[in-house]
Amino acid sequence: MRRRLFLPALISLVVAGTFWFLRASDRPATPRVAGTILDSLHGVLVHDNGNMGNVSGRNVVDGYNVGLRYQCVEFVKRYYLEHYHHRMPNSYGHAKDFFDPAVADGARNTARDLLQYTNASATRPAVGDLLVFDGWKGNPYGHVAIISRVEDDAVEVVQQNTGSTRAEFNLDHRDGKWILDSPRILGRLRK
């Protein structure tokens, strides 16, 4: 009876050990350090968060709340402040709150003092647009990023507080509307 139980237990142990070893080899050799520079867009730096849930204090510039340091919101607001010299009237809120569903496509989002476009818009995405993602099961706060490149069929974004500082989304033009391929994308904001 013991021999019958020993073999399955040994196989389980070998499988678990192999899985642990493979997962451990995926981990970086050195720990991630919050504030490390990872990338930049138009001279505005993208910093490592250390880990997704890390909060390193609030970034305030001349009394203007830029956001919780090294979160995605902090990067896009800092980008708009440094690159466009733009201060949003409402400087608080989660990432998904940047998009106001009551604002029509192409109208001004007064809380952010930016033009707002839905994710099925007559207006083509442009470099510098602030892209807003809805919340999801793993992240109820949403996400924001800046469009860094626009091609005929794709856009690239630069972002902070994610696994990668850059991501690409397919761009379609159907029935006179520009649509990015993620159902989580609510829309875009533009100076």
Disulfide bonds with the S-S distance in Angstrom:
none
